[in-house]
Amino acid sequence: MNGSMTGPTTAAPTARFDVAIVGLGAMGSAAAAHLAARGVSVIGFDAYHPAHGLGSSHGDSRLIRLGYFEDPSYVPLLQRAYANWRALEGRLRDEILTITGVLQIGLPDSKIVSGTLKSSDMYGLASETLDAAALRARHPAFAIDDDEIAVLDPQGGYLRPEAAVMGHVKLAVADGAVLHFGEKVTAIRPQAEDITVETATGRYSVGRVIVATGSWITDLVPDLAGKAMPIKQVVAWYQPADGFLTTPQRMPAFIRDEGEDGSYFGFPAIGVDGVKVGRHAHFMEEIDPHAPNPPVNARDTDLLDAFVRRRLPTAAGLRVRATTCRYTMLPSEDFLIDLLPSDPRIVIASPCSGHGFKFTSVVGEILADLALDGGTRLPIGAFSFEAMNRFIASRGTRAELENPTL
Ligand SMILES: Cc1cc2nc3c(=O)[nH]c(=O)nc-3n(C[C@H](O)[C@H](O)[C@H](O)COP(=O)(O)OP(=O)(O)OC[C@H]3O[C@@H](n4cnc5c(N)ncnc54)[C@H](O)[C@@H]3O)c2cc1C
């Protein structure tokens, strides 16, 4: 192993690196792995230690699905993401992505159901539509109204987020990346030739910088203040009343469109804690990224308990765990992956509005492309500063949007 993983350094380093990555969570660790695999000299920094539970990338599971209801334009990126996840698994000789199928449940004209069908039709993706009776017969864990339907994405499943972050870190180091954990970056100072990255304990000279600091992004990219909004997201785990029905073999992962009540997501019992559920964007409560994650309270658990009782009655036995995580929402709920307009040597990776984990494996590739070539052949036109500012000009900032979409 050529690379190294260390804690804070004490002396001002003299080595120069081609690329620095600030933030080694989901996006930054993937960028480090892609850059190191290309033989680039790369240094990465994280304020904490890999796969920690203080940001946006913990909690055992993340959904991945191909028929993307949010917009069909995400599908080509997802196809690349699937290929990259499998390549990562191949190198690690470990399972990161497990296929269980993903059910998208709701009224036929709901955004989630109709959007999934639209994406699947447009890209010729496999999908199967089940009416209420068929869903009850095949997947009895789910309660469904007679007028609702479910669209099964047979390629959907879940990722193991902590294992994915750790896997990318491991490969990056194996390929020569130098990763400093427990070393917070305090400033990025563009100079005429190089860029200086300052931490509490050192100064580093680099050619390019990737900023992937998740919910803390406005510290280093103040232009995003008022646009990238960290919010509280809560998920809870339940011991199933009937364990037979909630195994991954009988219960796919799911997203449920509940109309004005928003959308809920969940996973079968894939670990000892049982079935996991959350509501997308929860109560859309803004949080201070510098304060510890706010504790789970009774309002949080009442919401999820009521959903589980109503929609997953066989899983409504006993809530055994609940935790807080962070979404960081952009006004359009899309991503921002672009060169910084004021200095294109700096690449920005936004935390992806609560649906970015599944893309991590391809975002790492894109960030490496942007840092090395200033562009990418992968389709990211919708994730530019220009697109974000156009949306804000037409609709307003996050804080101004009264009724965020699902
Ligand atoms: C509960 C929950 C459920 C979700 N479900 C899904 C899902 O099912 N499917 C899906 O696709 N997505 C999902 N998401 C979204 C997805 O997890 C996020 O988009 C993704 O994890 C964001 O990764 P990130 O790298 O931007 O942030 P993080 O992983 O939080 O990484 C940011 C890193 O930057 C570091 N850092 C910050 N500031 C500094 C600094 N100054 N110097 C050095 N390091 C710094 C932090 O320590 C941290 O490690 C979910 C998110 C949550 C919270």
The ligand as an SDF file (V2000), in Angstrom:
LIG
                    3D

 53 58  0  0  0  0  0  0  0  0999 V2000
  -31.6240    9.3740    6.6860 C   0  0  0  0  0  0  0  0  0  0  0  0
  -31.1680    9.5530    5.2640 C   0  0  0  0  0  0  0  0  0  0  0  0
  -31.6520    8.6990    4.2990 C   0  0  0  0  0  0  0  0  0  0  0  0
  -31.2330    8.8220    2.9820 C   0  0  0  0  0  0  0  0  0  0  0  0
  -31.7020    7.9190    2.0760 N   0  0  0  0  0  0  0  0  0  0  0  0
  -31.1880    7.9150    0.8230 C   0  0  0  0  0  0  0  0  0  0  0  0
  -31.5310    6.8590   -0.0510 C   0  0  0  0  0  0  0  0  0  0  0  0
  -32.3060    5.9550    0.3030 O   0  0  0  0  0  0  0  0  0  0  0  0
  -30.9800    6.8680   -1.2840 N   0  0  0  0  0  0  0  0  0  0  0  0
  -30.1250    7.8560   -1.7020 C   0  0  0  0  0  0  0  0  0  0  0  0
  -29.6770    7.7920   -2.8450 O   0  0  0  0  0  0  0  0  0  0  0  0
  -29.7600    8.8600   -0.8680 N   0  0  0  0  0  0  0  0  0  0  0  0
  -30.2610    8.9130    0.3760 C   0  0  0  0  0  0  0  0  0  0  0  0
  -29.8910    9.8890    1.2670 N   0  0  0  0  0  0  0  0  0  0  0  0
  -28.9940   10.9760    0.8100 C   0  0  0  0  0  0  0  0  0  0  0  0
  -27.5220   10.5850    0.8420 C   0  0  0  0  0  0  0  0  0  0  0  0
  -27.2400    9.7790    1.9400 O   0  0  0  0  0  0  0  0  0  0  0  0
  -26.6870   11.8520    0.7980 C   0  0  0  0  0  0  0  0  0  0  0  0
  -26.9720   12.5290   -0.4210 O   0  0  0  0  0  0  0  0  0  0  0  0
  -25.1920   11.5690    0.8630 C   0  0  0  0  0  0  0  0  0  0  0  0
  -24.8950   10.6860    1.9090 O   0  0  0  0  0  0  0  0  0  0  0  0
  -24.4140   12.8720    1.0250 C   0  0  0  0  0  0  0  0  0  0  0  0
  -23.0360   12.5710    1.0430 O   0  0  0  0  0  0  0  0  0  0  0  0
  -21.9290   13.7160    1.2220 P   0  0  0  0  0  0  0  0  0  0  0  0
  -20.6290   13.1080    0.8930 O   0  0  0  0  0  0  0  0  0  0  0  0
  -22.3460   14.9270    0.4930 O   0  0  0  0  0  0  0  0  0  0  0  0
  -22.0070   14.1000    2.7760 O   0  0  0  0  0  0  0  0  0  0  0  0
  -21.3140   13.3750    4.0150 P   0  0  0  0  0  0  0  0  0  0  0  0
  -21.2700   11.9090    3.8070 O   0  0  0  0  0  0  0  0  0  0  0  0
  -21.9420   13.9020    5.2500 O   0  0  0  0  0  0  0  0  0  0  0  0
  -19.7950   13.8410    3.9310 O   0  0  0  0  0  0  0  0  0  0  0  0
  -19.3470   15.1480    4.1620 C   0  0  0  0  0  0  0  0  0  0  0  0
  -18.0060   15.0110    4.8650 C   0  0  0  0  0  0  0  0  0  0  0  0
  -17.3480   16.2520    4.8890 O   0  0  0  0  0  0  0  0  0  0  0  0
  -16.6260   16.3350    6.1040 C   0  0  0  0  0  0  0  0  0  0  0  0
  -16.3310   17.7410    6.3440 N   0  0  0  0  0  0  0  0  0  0  0  0
  -17.2220   18.7640    6.4870 C   0  0  0  0  0  0  0  0  0  0  0  0
  -16.5810   19.9460    6.6140 N   0  0  0  0  0  0  0  0  0  0  0  0
  -15.2560   19.6690    6.5370 C   0  0  0  0  0  0  0  0  0  0  0  0
  -14.0810   20.4770    6.5880 C   0  0  0  0  0  0  0  0  0  0  0  0
  -14.1400   21.8050    6.7270 N   0  0  0  0  0  0  0  0  0  0  0  0
  -12.8820   19.8550    6.5050 N   0  0  0  0  0  0  0  0  0  0  0  0
  -12.7940   18.5050    6.3490 C   0  0  0  0  0  0  0  0  0  0  0  0
  -13.8800   17.7040    6.2940 N   0  0  0  0  0  0  0  0  0  0  0  0
  -15.0930   18.2740    6.3790 C   0  0  0  0  0  0  0  0  0  0  0  0
  -17.5490   15.6860    7.1130 C   0  0  0  0  0  0  0  0  0  0  0  0
  -16.8710   15.2450    8.2660 O   0  0  0  0  0  0  0  0  0  0  0  0
  -18.1380   14.5440    6.2950 C   0  0  0  0  0  0  0  0  0  0  0  0
  -17.4230   13.3400    6.4850 O   0  0  0  0  0  0  0  0  0  0  0  0
  -30.3090    9.8330    2.5990 C   0  0  0  0  0  0  0  0  0  0  0  0
  -29.8110   10.6990    3.5800 C   0  0  0  0  0  0  0  0  0  0  0  0
  -30.2290   10.5660    4.8950 C   0  0  0  0  0  0  0  0  0  0  0  0
  -29.6660   11.4970    5.9230 C   0  0  0  0  0  0  0  0  0  0  0  0
  1  2  1  0
  2  3  1  0
  2 52  2  0
  3  4  2  0
  4  5  1  0
  4 50  1  0
  5  6  2  0
  6  7  1  0
  6 13  1  0
  7  8  2  0
  7  9  1  0
  9 10  1  0
 10 11  2  0
 10 12  1  0
 12 13  2  0
 13 14  1  0
 14 15  1  0
 14 50  1  0
 15 16  1  0
 16 17  1  0
 16 18  1  0
 18 19  1  0
 18 20  1  0
 20 21  1  0
 20 22  1  0
 22 23  1  0
 23 24  1  0
 24 25  2  0
 24 26  1  0
 24 27  1  0
 27 28  1  0
 28 29  2  0
 28 30  1  0
 28 31  1  0
 31 32  1  0
 32 33  1  0
 33 34  1  0
 33 48  1  0
 34 35  1  0
 35 36  1  0
 35 46  1  0
 36 37  1  0
 36 45  1  0
 37 38  2  0
 38 39  1  0
 39 40  1  0
 39 45  2  0
 40 41  1  0
 40 42  2  0
 42 43  1  0
 43 44  2  0
 44 45  1  0
 46 47  1  0
 46 48  1  0
 48 49  1  0
 50 51  2  0
 51 52  1  0
 52 53  1  0
M  END
$$$$
